[in-house]
């Protein structure tokens, strides 16, 4: 073909309508979520995905999400993390300490975002410091021991005449910082507590029978993704036992806890989404500072108070972000 014919052919191709030209496909980023149960998966889809879309990462367009849930069988997490790493995701999101430990054991190269990291990441050996993590783990820390201690104080201040407080822990919390922190705070404040441990739903009825037999007159339901997943059922047991209960998340008050105090989950998940987006854009996890939550919520369910026949102190109601009638 002569040079003139080649030039005309090239010109003709350049004038073709855009749809007929070869398009460069948009990269699809892969995020893997490893979580103890479906509660973490539901929260991620409800709160993280809309924020990621706002940041430019839209599931089904340029974002693919795979969920690896242990369905409350924590012993499955290490194997699930290995299975997740084998899919070669761009970023791993790990919900809670057990999932974080499993993900960290499975990879030292793929960036890991802590979502609800319930332990001090430096003390746990996950990071060198908050400011410069130094490895492949960063994200948002949720220090459960301190928050459970704050809940114990709130419950005691609201009902100071109720001196026998039961604390319900998940069995995995036995001899952990959360367990020890609550025990220490109770001793310092002169609050009489008795700890009860349960493995999950199959033991709830037996555990609450033991709580009633102990003579407890108030209940702290300690932080746990299992308990958050079973909020309505636990609240019902507490109500039947006649116990004013304080729980972890604001929506647990909606499910039937008398009081809920904890981190603003929506704000927390917006920060988690921001970490994911920054990592997908190429920022190294080793240089993204780890964050503590900064926004907290207090909710009071007056309907439950009326059912229990108790008055909620006015100062507590004045502090509440939400009062459920």
C-alpha positions in Angstrom: 0.0 0.0 0.0 1.3 3.5 -0.9 2.1 6.0 1.8 -0.8 8.2 0.7 -3.2 5.3 1.1 -1.8 4.5 4.6 -2.4 8.1 5.7 -6.0 8.0 4.4 -6.7 4.8 6.2 -5.3 6.2 9.5 -7.5 9.3 9.1 -10.6 7.2 8.5 -10.0 5.2 11.7 -9.5 8.4 13.7 -12.9 9.6 12.5 -14.8 6.5 13.5 -17.4 6.9 16.3 -15.9 6.3 19.8 -17.9 3.1 20.5 -16.2 1.4 17.5 -12.7 2.2 18.8 -11.0 -0.2 21.2 -11.6 0.9 24.8 -9.1 0.4 27.6 -11.0 -1.4 30.3 -11.1 0.3 33.8 -9.1 -1.5 36.4 -11.2 -3.5 38.9 -9.7 -3.2 42.4 -10.2 -6.2 44.7 -11.0 -5.9 48.3 -11.3 -8.9 50.6 -13.2 -8.7 53.9 -12.4 -11.3 56.7 -14.9 -11.1 59.5 -16.0 -13.3 62.5 -19.6 -13.1 61.4 -22.2 -11.7 59.0 -22.6 -8.6 61.3 -19.3 -7.3 60.0 -20.3 -8.1 56.4 -23.6 -6.3 56.7 -22.0 -3.3 58.3 -19.4 -3.1 55.5 -22.0 -3.2 52.8 -24.3 -0.8 54.5 -21.7 1.8 55.6 -18.4 1.3 53.8 -19.6 0.7 50.2 -21.5 4.0 49.9 -18.5 5.9 51.2 -16.1 4.0 48.9 -18.4 4.9 46.0 -18.3 8.5 47.0 -14.5 8.2 46.9 -14.6 6.8 43.4 -14.6 3.0 44.0 -17.9 1.6 42.9 -18.7 -2.1 43.4 -19.6 -3.7 40.0 -17.7 -1.0 38.1 -14.2 -0.7 39.4 -14.4 -2.5 42.7 -14.9 -6.2 43.6 -15.6 -7.2 47.2 -15.2 -10.8 48.5 -16.5 -11.6 52.0 -14.9 -14.4 54.1 -17.1 -14.9 57.2 -16.3 -17.4 60.0 -20.0 -17.3 61.0 -19.1 -17.1 64.6 -16.7 -20.0 64.5 -13.6 -18.1 65.3 -11.3 -21.1 64.8 -12.1 -20.8 61.1 -10.5 -17.4 60.7 -6.9 -18.5 60.1 -7.9 -20.8 57.3 -10.2 -18.2 55.8 -7.4 -15.6 55.9 -5.2 -18.0 54.0 -8.0 -18.6 51.5 -8.5 -14.9 51.1 -4.8 -14.2 50.5 -4.8 -16.8 47.8 -7.2 -14.7 45.8 -4.6 -11.9 45.7 -6.7 -9.0 46.8 -5.3 -5.4 46.6 -6.4 -4.7 50.1 -7.7 -6.8 53.0 -10.2 -5.5 55.6 -10.1 -7.3 58.9 -12.9 -6.9 61.4 -11.8 -7.3 65.0 -8.7 -8.6 66.7 -9.1 -12.2 65.8 -9.5 -11.4 62.1 -6.6 -9.0 62.3 -4.3 -11.6 63.8 -5.4 -14.2 61.2 -4.8 -11.8 58.3 -1.4 -10.7 59.7 -0.3 -14.4 60.0 -1.5 -15.0 56.4 0.4 -12.2 54.7 3.1 -9.6 55.4 2.8 -7.9 52.0 -0.9 -7.3 51.2 -2.1 -4.1 52.9 -4.5 -4.8 55.8 -7.0 -2.3 57.2 -8.1 -2.7 60.8 -11.8 -2.3 61.1 -12.8 -2.3 64.8 -9.2 -3.2 65.9 -10.2 -3.9 69.6 -6.6 -4.0 71.0 -3.6 -1.7 71.1 -1.9 -2.5 67.8 1.5 -1.5 69.1 1.2 -3.7 72.3 -0.2 -6.5 70.1 2.8 -6.3 67.8 0.9 -5.4 64.7 2.6 -2.0 64.3 5.7 -0.2 65.4 3.8 3.0 66.3 0.6 4.8 65.6 2.2 7.5 63.6 4.4 5.2 61.4 3.0 1.6 61.6 6.0 0.3 59.7 4.4 -2.9 58.3 1.4 -3.8 56.2 -1.3 -3.0 58.8 -3.0 0.3 59.4 -6.6 1.5 60.1 -8.9 2.4 62.9 -8.5 1.2 66.5 -11.5 0.6 68.7 -10.1 0.1 72.3 -12.7 -2.1 73.8 -11.2 -2.3 77.3 -11.5 1.4 77.9 -15.0 1.6 76.4 -16.3 -1.3 78.5 -14.9 0.5 81.5 -16.8 3.7 80.5 -20.0 1.7 80.1 -19.6 0.2 83.6 -19.2 3.8 85.0 -22.3 5.0 83.1 -24.4 2.1 84.4 -23.2 2.7 88.0 -23.8 6.4 87.8 -27.3 6.0 86.3 -28.4 3.4 89.0 -26.1 3.9 92.0 -28.4 1.9 94.3 -28.0 -1.2 92.1 -24.8 -2.5 93.6 -24.6 -6.0 92.1 -23.7 -5.7 88.4 -23.3 -8.7 86.2 -20.9 -8.4 83.3 -21.5 -10.7 80.3 -18.4 -11.5 78.3 -17.9 -13.7 75.3 -15.8 -16.7 76.4 -13.0 -15.6 74.1 -12.6 -12.5 76.4 -11.5 -14.6 79.4 -8.2 -13.2 80.7 -8.0 -10.6 77.9 -7.3 -6.9 78.4 -11.1 -6.2 78.2 -11.8 -8.7 81.0 -8.9 -7.3 83.2 -9.8 -3.7 82.5 -13.4 -4.1 83.7 -12.3 -6.0 86.8 -9.8 -3.2 87.6 -12.2 -0.4 87.1 -14.8 -2.1 89.2 -12.4 -2.6 92.1 -11.2 1.0 91.9 -14.8 2.4 91.9 -15.9 0.0 94.6 -18.5 -1.6 92.3 -19.4 -5.2 93.0 -19.4 -7.2 89.7 -19.7 -10.8 88.8 -18.4 -12.0 85.4 -20.2 -14.5 83.3 -18.9 -16.0 80.1 -20.8 -17.5 77.2 -19.7 -19.1 73.9 -22.7 -17.9 72.0 -26.4 -18.3 71.3 -26.6 -22.0 72.4 -25.6 -21.0 75.9 -27.5 -17.7 76.4 -30.5 -19.3 78.3 -28.2 -21.2 80.7 -26.0 -18.1 81.2 -29.0 -15.8 82.0 -30.4 -18.3 84.4 -27.0 -18.2 86.3 -27.1 -14.3 86.2 -30.6 -14.3 87.7 -29.5 -16.8 90.4 -26.5 -14.5 91.3 -28.8 -11.8 92.5 -27.5 -9.3 90.0 -29.6 -6.1 89.6 -28.0 -4.6 86.5 -26.1 -5.9 83.5 -23.2 -4.8 81.3 -23.1 -6.6 78.0 -19.4 -6.4 77.1 -18.2 -5.5 73.6 -18.3 -8.4 71.1 -19.2 -8.8 67.5 -21.2 -11.9 68.5 -23.2 -9.9 71.0 -23.8 -7.1 68.5 -25.1 -9.7 66.0 -27.4 -11.1 68.7 -28.4 -7.8 70.2 -32.2 -8.3 70.1 -32.0 -11.8 71.6 -29.7 -10.7 74.5 -31.9 -7.6 75.2 -34.9 -9.9 75.4 -33.1 -12.1 78.0 -32.1 -9.1 80.0 -35.7 -7.7 79.9 -37.1 -11.0 81.1 -34.6 -11.1 83.9 -35.6 -7.6 84.9 -32.1 -6.2 84.4 -31.3 -2.7 83.1 -28.6 -3.4 80.5 -26.0 -1.3 78.8 -24.6 -2.3 75.4 -22.0 -1.4 72.9 -23.6 0.1 69.8 -26.3 2.8 69.4 -28.5 0.4 67.4 -28.4 -2.1 70.2 -30.6 0.3 72.2 -33.0 0.2 69.3 -32.9 -3.6 69.6 -33.9 -3.5 73.3 -30.9 -2.6 75.5 -31.8 0.2 78.0 -28.6 2.1 77.3 -26.0 2.0 74.6 -22.7 3.8 74.5 -20.0 3.5 71.9 -18.3 4.8 68.9 -20.3 6.5 66.1 -20.2 3.5 63.7 -21.0 5.5 60.6 -18.2 7.9 61.3 -15.8 5.0 62.0 -16.7 3.3 58.8 -16.2 6.5 56.8 -12.6 6.5 58.2 -12.2 2.8 57.3 -13.3 3.5 53.7 -10.8 6.4 53.5 -8.0 4.0 54.5 -9.1 1.5 51.8 -9.2 4.2 49.2 -5.8 5.6 50.1 -4.3 2.1 49.9 -5.9 1.4 46.5 -4.5 4.7 45.2 -1.0 3.4 46.1 -0.2 4.9 49.6 1.9 2.4 51.6 0.3 1.0 54.7 3.5 1.5 56.6 3.2 5.3 56.4 -0.5 5.8 57.0 -1.0 6.7 60.7 -3.4 4.5 62.7 -6.4 6.4 64.1 -8.5 6.3 67.2 -12.2 7.0 67.0 -13.2 10.6 67.9 -17.0 10.5 67.8 -19.1 8.7 70.4 -22.9 8.1 70.8 -25.2 7.6 73.8 -28.7 6.2 73.3 -31.4 5.5 75.9 -34.5 3.4 75.3 -37.3 4.8 77.5 -39.7 2.2 76.3 -37.5 -0.5 78.0 -37.3 1.7 81.1 -41.0 1.9 81.4 -41.3 -1.9 80.9 -38.7 -2.4 83.7 -40.6 0.2 85.9 -37.5 2.3 86.4 -36.7 6.0 86.0 -33.7 7.1 83.9 -31.9 10.0 85.6 -32.4 13.4 83.9 -28.6 14.1 83.5 -28.2 10.9 81.5 -31.2 11.8 79.3 -29.7 15.3 78.8 -26.4 13.7 77.5 -28.2 11.3 75.1 -27.8 11.6 71.4 -30.9 9.6 70.9 -33.9 8.9 73.1 -36.1 6.0 72.0 -39.7 6.5 73.0 
